[in-house]
Amino acid sequence: MTAQPENQKVVWTFEMTEPGQLRAKYADLDGLEVKRVEIPSPAFSWFLHQVVGVDYRWGGREGWSEKEWTEHVRQPAMQTWVAYVSGAPAGYYEFEKQEDESVMIYCFGLLPAFIGRGIGAHLLTTAIEAAWACQPTRVWLKTCSHDHPHARKNYEARGFRVVSEEQNEPNAPRASALFGEPNAHHE
């Protein structure tokens, strides 16, 4: 992705219309496992969203109450999956089957300490496989120019294609609620 001016944000919608479009890639990393969160946990979902998304200005949930987080994670069609490396959370994704029978991947990303180890391709592969297991009409997601520089490359390498692009107002940078520090990009 090319750098965007601070007053602009490009939003891309990606989709995959059949399971055969997936170009799977797995990491050969000791201790790596991806598990579904079987018991919805608003606090854990908040933590994942915060620690993964703050550097990339993930917006829309920063003001959610505990009640809103609880309603979100308890939706029947919502699934949250977490990658662990030797027991430590390394990344996650969440998706939901939509009314039109598609599956939208809402969130996808890694904790900063786990970027650059090949986990992103592995995690995205498992996300797509889990989404297709729901037998949707398509699997899709949105990302933007605030995201990690390798995010778009990973989506395209796994078989997603861009179906729309739009200019939007940028999300404001956020301070980390975990440590009270301004966000700093971890590369």
C-alpha positions in Angstrom: 0.0 0.0 0.0 1.2 3.5 -0.6 1.3 6.0 2.2 -1.9 8.1 2.4 -2.0 11.7 3.6 -3.2 11.9 7.2 -6.5 13.5 6.1 -7.5 10.6 3.8 -8.3 6.9 4.2 -8.8 4.5 1.4 -11.1 1.6 2.2 -11.0 -1.6 0.1 -13.6 -4.4 0.0 -12.1 -7.8 -0.8 -14.0 -11.0 -1.6 -13.7 -14.6 -2.4 -16.6 -16.3 -4.2 -15.6 -19.9 -4.0 -13.5 -22.1 -1.7 -11.2 -23.1 -4.6 -9.9 -19.5 -4.7 -8.0 -19.9 -1.4 -4.3 -20.1 -1.8 -3.5 -21.6 1.5 -0.2 -21.0 3.4 0.7 -22.5 6.7 3.4 -21.7 9.2 5.7 -24.4 10.5 6.1 -22.9 13.9 6.4 -25.0 17.1 3.6 -24.2 19.5 1.3 -22.5 17.0 -2.4 -23.4 17.3 -5.6 -21.7 16.3 -8.6 -22.3 18.5 -12.2 -21.1 18.5 -13.4 -19.1 21.5 -16.3 -21.4 22.5 -17.4 -19.3 25.5 -18.0 -15.7 24.5 -16.0 -13.3 26.6 -16.6 -9.6 26.1 -13.4 -8.7 28.1 -11.2 -11.0 26.0 -12.7 -9.7 22.8 -12.2 -6.1 23.9 -8.5 -6.9 24.8 -7.9 -8.5 21.4 -9.5 -5.7 19.5 -7.6 -3.1 21.5 -4.1 -4.7 21.4 -4.3 -5.7 17.7 -6.2 -2.7 16.4 -5.0 0.4 18.2 -1.9 0.9 16.0 -4.1 0.7 12.9 -6.8 3.0 14.1 -9.5 0.4 14.2 -12.6 2.4 14.7 -16.2 2.0 15.7 -15.8 0.1 19.0 -13.7 2.4 21.1 -16.7 3.8 22.9 -18.5 0.5 23.4 -19.9 -0.3 26.8 -19.6 -3.8 28.4 -23.2 -4.4 27.4 -22.4 -3.6 23.7 -19.4 -5.9 23.8 -21.5 -8.7 25.4 -24.2 -8.3 22.8 -21.6 -8.4 20.0 -19.8 -11.6 21.1 -23.0 -13.4 21.9 -24.5 -13.1 18.5 -25.4 -16.6 17.3 -23.6 -16.2 13.9 -20.4 -14.6 15.4 -17.3 -16.6 15.7 -14.0 -15.5 17.3 -10.8 -17.5 16.8 -7.4 -17.0 18.4 -3.9 -18.0 17.4 -1.7 -19.0 20.2 2.1 -19.6 20.2 3.1 -21.7 23.2 0.1 -20.5 25.1 0.4 -16.8 24.4 -2.3 -15.1 22.2 -0.6 -14.1 19.0 -3.5 -12.9 16.8 -7.2 -13.4 16.2 -10.1 -13.0 13.8 -13.8 -12.7 14.1 -16.4 -13.3 11.5 -20.2 -13.5 11.2 -22.5 -15.0 8.7 -24.6 -12.3 7.2 -28.3 -12.2 6.2 -27.4 -12.5 2.6 -25.6 -15.8 3.4 -22.1 -14.4 3.0 -19.5 -14.4 5.7 -17.8 -11.2 6.7 -14.5 -11.2 8.4 -14.8 -8.2 10.7 -11.4 -8.3 12.5 -8.2 -9.9 11.6 -4.7 -9.2 12.9 -1.7 -10.1 15.0 -0.4 -8.8 18.3 2.7 -6.6 17.6 5.2 -9.1 19.0 4.1 -11.8 16.6 4.3 -9.8 13.3 6.9 -11.1 10.8 6.9 -14.7 11.8 4.6 -16.1 9.0 1.7 -16.3 11.4 -0.5 -13.9 9.4 -0.7 -16.1 6.3 -1.4 -19.1 8.5 -4.1 -17.3 10.5 -5.7 -15.9 7.4 -5.8 -19.3 5.8 -7.5 -20.8 8.8 -10.0 -17.8 8.9 -10.9 -18.5 5.3 -11.3 -22.2 5.8 -13.5 -21.7 8.9 -15.6 -19.1 7.0 -16.1 -21.5 4.1 -17.1 -24.2 6.5 -20.2 -22.1 7.2 -21.2 -22.7 3.5 -21.6 -19.0 2.6 -22.2 -17.5 -0.8 -19.0 -15.6 -0.5 -16.3 -14.6 2.1 -15.5 -10.9 2.3 -13.8 -8.2 4.4 -12.9 -4.6 4.4 -9.5 -3.1 5.2 -8.1 0.4 4.8 -4.9 2.4 4.2 -4.4 2.6 8.0 -3.8 -1.1 8.2 -0.4 -2.9 8.5 1.6 -2.4 5.3 1.5 -6.2 4.6 -2.2 -6.7 5.3 -3.4 -6.1 1.7 -0.6 -8.3 0.3 -1.6 -11.1 2.6 -5.3 -10.8 1.5 -4.4 -10.9 -2.2 -1.8 -13.7 -1.7 -4.5 -15.9 -0.1 -6.9 -15.3 -3.1 -9.0 -12.4 -2.2 -9.7 -9.8 -4.9 -10.6 -6.1 -4.5 -14.2 -5.4 -5.5 -14.5 -1.8 -4.4 -12.4 1.1 -3.3 -13.6 4.3 -1.7 -12.2 7.4 0.0 -13.3 8.0 3.6 -12.5 10.3 6.5 -9.5 8.9 8.4 -9.9 7.4 11.8 -8.3 9.4 14.6 -5.1 7.9 16.2 -5.9 6.4 19.5 -3.9 6.0 22.7 -3.6 2.5 24.1 -6.1 1.9 26.8 -3.9 -1.0 28.0 -1.0 1.1 29.0 -2.2 4.7 28.6 0.5 5.4 25.9 0.1 6.9 22.5 0.0 4.3 19.8 3.4 3.5 18.2 3.7 1.4 15.1 5.4 -1.9 15.7 7.2 -3.3 12.7 
